[in-house]
Amino acid sequence: MTASAHQPARFVRLGETGRAPIRLTIDGAAASALEGDTVLTALLCNGRRVRDSEFGDGVRAGFCLMGACQDCWVWDLTAGESRRTRACTTVATDGMTIATRAPESSWPDRP
């Protein structure tokens, strides 16, 4: 299944549904969240994993959920920048662009 294919949500929102909706882009696909959601919540409510493991073949979905384990790194590509950020402690904003894989521009040059 490709990263852009629809997958069932990992999180299902049961409460706090009265907050304003926001739009963001995750790996090139349109997504939605509610104002105040973290990027991790947005990823998992939109049926996404957080990222692929950099050291194995497994997918990652966050671990500690409080910014200590560094298991939820994603890339914020908003406004043409490429900043590595923790999905669990970063608040999603309207118009945000997120990549769950390192952008090619951040790869080190190889001889």
C-alpha positions as a printed Julia matrix, in Angstrom:
111×3 Matrix{Float64}:
   0.0    0.0    0.0
   1.42   3.38  -0.91
   1.86   6.21   1.58
  -0.95   8.13  -0.1
  -3.42   5.22   0.02
  -6.29   5.58   2.46
  -5.77   3.62   5.63
  -8.08   3.32   8.61
  -7.41   5.86  11.35
  -5.21   4.73  14.2
  -6.91   7.2   16.55
 -10.64   7.82  16.62
 -11.71  11.14  18.09
 -14.31  10.66  20.81
 -14.31  14.08  22.42
 -13.26  17.68  21.92
 -14.95  17.82  18.53
 -16.01  21.46  18.88
 -12.57  22.94  18.07
 -12.06  24.71  14.74
 -10.92  22.46  11.87
  -7.57  23.07  10.16
  -6.13  21.74   6.9
  -2.65  20.4    6.41
  -0.75  18.27   3.95
   0.85  14.97   4.96
   3.2   13.33   2.46
   1.53  15.27  -0.35
  -2.03  14.29   0.6
  -4.67  16.63   1.99
  -5.47  16.01   5.65
  -7.45  17.64   8.41
  -7.11  18.12  12.14
  -8.6   20.29  14.84
  -7.04  23.45  16.19
  -4.75  22.5   19.09
  -4.02  18.96  17.87
  -0.41  17.85  17.81
   1.11  16.7   14.53
   1.12  13.16  15.97
  -2.63  13.33  16.58
  -3.17  14.65  13.05
  -1.07  11.84  11.57
  -2.82   9.07  13.49
  -6.34  10.49  13.04
  -5.71  10.57   9.28
  -4.74   6.89   9.16
  -0.99   7.45   8.92
   1.94   5.98  10.65
   4.37   8.52  12.02
   7.34   7.36   9.94
   9.39   4.37   8.82
  12.2    3.19  11.05
  15.57   4.54   9.99
  17.28   1.38  11.24
  14.94  -1.42  10.22
  11.89  -2.28   8.17
   9.22  -1.39  10.73
   6.84   1.53  10.82
   6.8    3.83  13.83
   3.77   5.3   15.59
   5.36   7.25  18.42
   6.38   5.66  21.69
   6.52   7.87  24.77
   4.11  10.57  23.47
   5.89  13.27  25.5
   9.02  14.19  23.53
  11.54  12.06  25.38
  12.13   9.04  23.13
  12.71  10.77  19.77
  10.66   8.1   17.98
   8.27  10.51  16.25
  10.58  12.71  14.17
   8.93  14.12  11.02
   9.86  16.97   8.69
   7.96  20.26   8.65
   8.17  21.56   5.07
   5.92  24.58   5.66
   6.98  27.77   3.83
   9.62  25.92   1.83
  11.74  25.09   4.87
  12.76  21.61   5.96
  12.85  21.38   9.73
  13.01  18.13  11.64
  10.45  18.21  14.44
   8.86  15.92  17.0
   5.3   15.08  16.02
   4.19  14.48  19.6
   5.07  17.95  20.92
   4.51  20.11  17.83
   1.1   21.72  17.47
  -0.37  21.33  13.98
  -1.17  24.61  12.26
  -3.45  25.49   9.39
  -1.59  25.14   6.09
   1.23  23.03   7.57
   3.07  20.62   5.27
   4.49  17.47   6.88
   6.7   14.73   5.44
   7.13  11.43   7.25
  10.31  10.67   5.3
  13.38  12.87   5.09
  13.2   15.14   2.06
  15.8   14.31  -0.57
  17.29  17.78  -0.14
  18.33  16.83   3.4
  20.26  13.72   2.35
  24.03  14.03   2.62
  25.95  14.26  -0.62
  27.36  10.91  -1.64
  30.49  10.47  -3.77
